[in-house]
């Protein structure tokens, strides 16, 4: 990271974590929170951004908003929070006050962590994933040290959610299912279904509402040891 780059957490579901690990997911979209920007200070800003029926044709305004994306700027890092468990007893039979072994529900894998060192995968052959020592914790509770995936932001765009292309929908990591409705037999259709399953019941966030979204592209960053 550069001196101006930021680092912040981001939550992903198990299917999206698997897609990142498989190299299928290189983009994510999050709804723009209009209240974060307050009164307009740029000519045309309010008209373009707050009228949901207006067309956005002011490139300078678009670039201004992209530079103010609360999620990330190009070069920033996002560390992934996911469902996890501390699993020292499963690894070596010892339960520590400060756990060092972490299991990940997305792919039923585990890693061992040490102070000032890179994490290393644990051999989980023969593990009983239903064992009482495996207590899954919500992704929101994952601390930074237990995160195994760090993403480097490569691009930030602003667009309407329904402007997503077939190529970008594929980069969101979704696969369409042959048994799905005809409307979902494309990556774009499958992603539309996923979007509404997450946002469909939230005010002004459904696919039909066509909200503004941050379209963030990323790549998996190399792991680096913690500073001592």
HELIX and SHEET records of a PDB file:
HELIX    1   1 UNK A   14  UNK A   21  1                                   8    
HELIX    2   2 UNK A   34  UNK A   36  5                                   3    
HELIX    3   3 UNK A   45  UNK A   50  1                                   6    
HELIX    4   4 UNK A   59  UNK A   67  1                                   9    
HELIX    5   5 UNK A   88  UNK A   92  1                                   5    
HELIX    6   6 UNK A  139  UNK A  141  5                                   3    
HELIX    7   7 UNK A  144  UNK A  146  5                                   3    
HELIX    8   8 UNK A  161  UNK A  163  5                                   3    
HELIX    9   9 UNK A  166  UNK A  171  1                                   6    
HELIX   10  10 UNK A  182  UNK A  184  5                                   3    
HELIX   11  11 UNK A  187  UNK A  199  1                                  13    
HELIX   12  12 UNK A  207  UNK A  209  5                                   3    
SHEET    1   A 5 UNK A   7  UNK A  11  0                                        
SHEET    2   A 5 UNK A  77  UNK A  81  1                                        
SHEET    3   A 5 UNK A 150  UNK A 160 -1                                        
SHEET    4   A 5 UNK A 212  UNK A 220 -1                                        
SHEET    5   A 5 UNK A  27  UNK A  31 -1                                        
SHEET    1   B 4 UNK A  84  UNK A  86  0                                        
SHEET    2   B 4 UNK A 101  UNK A 104 -1                                        
SHEET    3   B 4 UNK A 109  UNK A 112 -1                                        
SHEET    4   B 4 UNK A 120  UNK A 121 -1                                        
END                                                                             
